Every structure is written in C-alpha cells, then in structure tokens.
Amino acid sequence: MLNIVLHEPEMPANTGNIGRTCVATGSVLHLIEPLGFKINDKTVKRAGLDYWDKLDVRTYINYEDFLAKNPGAKIYMATTKSKQTYTDVQYEDGCYIMFGKESAGIPEEILLENKENCIRIPMLDHIRSLNLSNSVAIVTYEALRQLNFDHFQMEGQLHHYEW
C-alpha cells in the first residue's frame, strides 16, 4: 500500500482525479490543509466519479499535524527542484509520496529539510511543471512497479472475445 499526500491542493478536479487513482491502486489519500475547495465539492466528486465513497481519505490541519499523526513516515517529496529523479529511489511498501499545491509546489523550507528524499519527474527545461494528477499517477505507478504490482489484477478480459 502507498500513501499519497497532497500539501495544500488548490484544484478540486485534480484532487478528484487523484482520489480515483488512489482507489484504483489501493492507496490512502492524505490532504494537508488549507484546501482550495471543500472536500464535499461536487467538482471533486465528479472527477472521482462513483469511486469517492471507496476512498480512504484523511485530512490534517497543517504539515505539523500530518507529521504528528504519521510518526516515522518515510516521505518522498515530488518537486521540480530535486536533482534525483523518481526512478532513482527504492520505494517501500507503506511509504508516503508528497506533492505540493498546483501554484507553488511543496514549500522550500520543507524540501530543504528533506533533500535526500526529494524526487523529480524529468521534462524539458522550458516547461514549468506537469499537471498534478498526472504527476501523482506517474510516480505512483513507478512505486507500484517496483513493488511488483503486489495484489493487482494483471490480466484483462475482452467483453465479447477471447485472447
């Protein structure tokens, strides 16, 4: 199981999409306030479709509250500022992967305290950043790949035909 952490997310549709990814991957979604929307916002639920009620979502009043309620958590922090890519680290079952708010990312003070656990998604230098929900999906599936997709359905079925 993975833990996906959003530090002060601003856009309800992104959080809804991320919530759907968390349900599909069995991940827990942690939301650090302040949020740019209300958790029951219809835009959040619309993006999460009918999966939102299946989501394990936990909220925290601030970063310090998150740390206090998750003592000893191994936290990887996604940022465009890291020298280490998301494929350079070995993810552990139960680890936390944190992403910052859409307009500013994770505060630099937090990043500097956790330099060895910061990761980045490589991209061309003239692009500021990827969409938050896309970034979460990219890193989450790399972590799951490293964990051998344990407990995941690995074969699909055609509706009308056989392979």
N, C-alpha and C positions, 0 to 999 in steps of 0.2 A: 504494500500500500504506500502511496505517496501522499504528501501534504502540499497543496498549492496555496500560497499565501499572496494576497493582493494587499499592498500597502496603499491605503487611501485611494481606491479606484474611483474614477470620476464618471465613467460612461456606463449606464445600465445595460446597454446591449452587449458590450464586451463582457461584463460580469455574467450575464445570462449565457452567453456562448461558452465561457469558461466553466460555468456551472454544469452545462451539458457535457463538456469534455470530462469533467470530474466524475460525473455519474457513469459515463461510458468506460472510464478507467478505474473505477473504484477508489478514486482519490477523495480526500477530505478538502473542502474549500474553507480557508481561513480569511476573514475580511477584517482588516485593521482600519478603524475609523479615524478621521471622519470620511464618510462615503459621500460621493457626489449625487446621491439619489437615495430614496427609501428602499429598503430591502424588499418590500412588497410591491414595488413599482411594476406596473403592468408591462413595461418595456423589458425589464429583467426577466420576468416570467415568460413573455412572448419569445425572447431569444432562447430561453432554456426549454421551450416547448412544454410538453407534458412530463418532463423529467424533473422539474424543480422540486416536487414533493419527495423524490427519491434521493435528493442531495443531502449529504452530511455537511452542513454549513455552520461555521462558528464565527462569532464576531467578538471584537476586542475594542476597548475604548481608545487604545493607543498602542504604540510599539512596546512600551514597557509592560503593559498589561499582557500582551501576547507572549513576551519573554517569560514573565512570571508564571503564566499558565501552561507553558511548554518548556519547563526547565531541562537543560541539557540537549535541546533540539539541535540536530545537525542541519544548518540552514545554508543553502546555496542561494546567492543573490544575483539575479539576472540584471545586467547593466551594459550599456554601450561603452562604458569606461574601462572595463576589465581587459587585461592582456591575455587572459586564459579563456579558451572557448568552452562551450557547453559540452563538447565531446572530449575534453581533456581531463575531466574528473570522473571518478567512480562513484556513482550514486548508490546509496544504501537503501534497503527496504525501510520504510518509515521516515525517510529524510523529508525535509521541508525545502521547497523551492519558492523563493520570494520574487515577486515582480512589483515594480513601482507604479505610481499613477501615470496616466497617459501623458500628461503635460510636462512632467518633470522627472519621472523615474523615482528610484529609492533615494532618499536624502544622502548627500555625500558624506555626512558625519557617520551615518550607519555603514556606508560602504567602506570607509577608511578603517573602521573598527573590525571589518571582516574581509580584508583584502584577499586572503588566501582562499576564501570560498566564493569569490565573485566570478561570474561567468558571462560570456557574451556570445551572441549569435553573429557570425561573420556576415558582412554585407559590404556593398560598395561604399566608398568613403563619402560620396555626396548625398547619401541617404541618412536622415537623422535617426530613424528607428522603424521597426516593423509594428504592425498593429498588435496591441496587447494580447488579444485572444489567439492570434497566430503564433506569437512568441511562446505563450503558455503551451500550445499544442506541440510545437517543435521540441521544446525541452522535455516536456512530459513524456513524449513517445521515445525520445532517446534514453531517458532514465528507465522506462519500461523495457526497452530493447536490451539494455544492459542487465536487467533483472530477468531476462529470458521470457518476458511476457507471461510470467507465472500466473496461473489461474485464468488465462484468457482463452476465449474461443479462437482457435487458429484455422478453422476451415469454415467456408461459407457454403450455402446451398442455393442452387438455382431454384426458381419457383416452378418452372414447367419442364425442365430438362435435367439430365444428369451429366456430370462431368465425364 
